[in-house]
């Protein structure tokens, strides 16, 4: 971690005071700016995916009528633009809109809707009998690894598969594809709605390192930000954070995102200058867990520099970053009274 400036604030998912556009534009497609493609059951859920993607500002969703090719149905195209908008062209069956990052209301990933006759595909890691789609959804919600599910109704053509509840997951947390399939009902886990019965462990354990599978590593200023990143990672169940006093310089401020087949660490070790904890995905949140109000002295976060503006204080710099939809964090230099926004 390079120590260049005296203040930095880690903003990540800040609410933005800019214009909040809730309108969905029917039979319209944003041209250019593609970041990636996901699959979503409808335009509303595509907007949720866009909102929680760190770079997505706009999206275009393809309905069944958008193409004769079924593989293109239900595609959710995430887009970005330095001008915060893109030219719009007519396209039958396309629905376009904006990320909700611009909106001041609480941003939620909660999706309670059921999708009839849609099969959301992923890894089917658990199969069991259930009496209803709601029971299947709650089973998914109370399973550590479940992202979404598909339930075969009692009228499903294959008799042996009727009333089957398939729990599914993927690396991204979204379906790998979505297809039409009669007499099935699909939906998402309600963990993000605060409706899971799984244990919520809020403690952060000092001088502790968890073992098991490390699925990703990122930089973080403290264990609380590391926990927030873990919470919003689709596969992270627990983490270990190596502090800035960690003996190996190249590993300082490293946030290790982890998982295991059981959902819990198989072992823990005493490690000085390490902190460990659990994802808060099972918890009921009174405030967004991606809201970080701390400032970090003598610390600089490296990233793409978006702009340099004058600011009277680090609070003013923070406000400027918050009001810029593409700004994720900033560095304030009191000696120069400059504010560097980055992503």
C-alpha positions, 0 to 999 in steps of 0.5 A, spaced: 500 500 500 503 506 497 502 512 502 502 518 498 496 522 501 493 524 508 486 522 507 482 517 503 475 515 503 473 508 501 466 509 497 464 503 493 456 503 493 455 510 495 448 513 493 448 518 488 445 525 488 444 525 481 438 524 477 434 518 478 431 515 472 426 510 474 423 509 467 424 503 463 424 504 455 420 499 451 422 497 444 429 501 445 436 499 446 442 503 448 448 503 443 455 501 445 458 501 452 457 494 453 461 491 459 458 484 460 452 480 459 448 476 464 441 473 464 435 475 468 428 473 468 425 480 466 428 487 466 426 489 473 431 484 475 436 486 470 436 493 473 438 490 480 444 486 477 446 493 473 445 497 480 450 492 484 455 491 478 461 496 480 461 499 473 454 499 470 450 505 469 445 503 463 442 496 461 438 493 455 434 487 456 432 482 451 425 479 451 422 473 447 420 478 442 427 481 441 429 475 437 428 468 433 434 465 437 432 463 444 439 463 446 438 471 446 432 471 450 433 474 457 440 477 456 441 483 460 447 487 457 450 491 462 453 498 459 458 504 461 459 511 459 463 516 461 458 521 459 453 517 463 448 516 457 448 513 450 445 513 444 438 510 444 436 506 438 429 502 436 429 495 437 423 491 438 423 487 444 428 490 447 427 494 454 432 499 456 434 503 463 438 506 468 442 503 474 439 505 480 445 508 483 443 515 482 437 514 486 437 516 493 432 511 496 435 504 499 438 500 494 436 493 495 438 486 491 431 483 494 427 479 489 421 476 491 418 474 485 416 467 482 417 466 475 412 461 472 415 457 466 422 459 466 428 455 468 434 458 470 440 454 469 446 453 474 449 448 477 444 443 480 447 441 487 441 439 491 435 436 489 429 434 494 421 434 494 417 440 496 410 441 496 410 448 493 415 453 490 414 457 496 417 452 500 423 451 495 424 458 495 425 458 503 429 452 502 434 455 498 434 461 502 436 457 508 441 454 504 448 457 505 450 456 497 444 457 494 443 463 489 436 461 486 432 455 484 427 451 480 421 447 482 417 442 478 410 443 479 405 437 480 403 437 473 410 437 470 410 432 464 415 427 467 412 424 473 418 422 477 420 429 477 414 432 479 414 436 486 422 436 485 426 442 488 433 444 485 437 448 488 442 452 484 448 456 484 453 459 479 460 463 480 457 470 479 450 468 483 446 469 476 443 464 471 448 461 466 442 461 461 434 462 462 430 458 458 422 456 457 420 450 460 412 449 462 410 447 469 416 449 472 417 455 477 424 459 478 426 464 483 432 467 487 434 466 494 431 471 499 437 472 503 438 479 501 431 480 503 433 479 510 429 472 511 434 467 512 434 463 518 441 461 518 446 464 523 448 471 523 455 472 525 457 479 526 463 478 530 470 479 527 476 475 530 482 478 531 489 474 531 485 469 527 486 466 520 481 461 517 483 456 512 479 453 506 478 455 499 480 462 497 476 464 491 479 471 490 483 476 493 482 484 493 485 490 497 481 493 503 483 498 508 480 495 514 477 488 516 470 491 516 470 493 508 473 486 507 467 483 510 462 488 506 466 486 500 465 478 502 458 480 503 456 482 496 461 477 493 456 471 490 460 465 493 464 468 499 462 465 506 467 468 510 474 472 510 481 473 513 484 480 512 491 481 513 492 488 516 497 493 514 502 491 520 502 484 517 510 482 516 510 480 509 509 487 505 506 485 499 500 481 503 499 487 507 491 490 507 490 483 503 482 481 503 482 473 502 475 471 500 473 464 502 468 458 502 468 451 504 463 445 502 460 445 509 459 453 509 464 454 515 471 454 516 474 447 517 479 450 521 482 456 524 489 458 526 492 464 531 495 469 526 498 476 529 495 482 525 490 478 522 482 478 522 477 474 520 469 474 520 463 472 516 459 474 510 453 478 513 448 475 507 444 471 512 443 478 517 438 483 517 441 490 515 438 496 518 443 500 514 446 498 507 453 494 509 456 497 503 456 504 506 463 506 509 463 513 513 471 512 515 476 516 513 483 513 512 489 517 514 496 517 510 493 512 505 492 512 498 488 507 494 490 506 487 485 506 481 483 509 475 483 517 476 477 520 473 478 527 475 482 532 480 478 538 483 479 543 488 476 542 495 476 545 502 476 539 506 476 531 506 468 532 507 467 536 501 471 531 497 467 526 499 461 529 497 464 531 490 465 523 489 458 521 492 455 526 487 459 523 481 456 516 479 462 513 476 467 515 482 468 509 487 473 512 492 477 518 493 484 521 495 484 528 498 491 532 499 490 537 504 497 541 502 494 542 495 487 542 497 486 537 491 481 532 490 482 526 486 476 521 484 478 514 482 474 507 480 
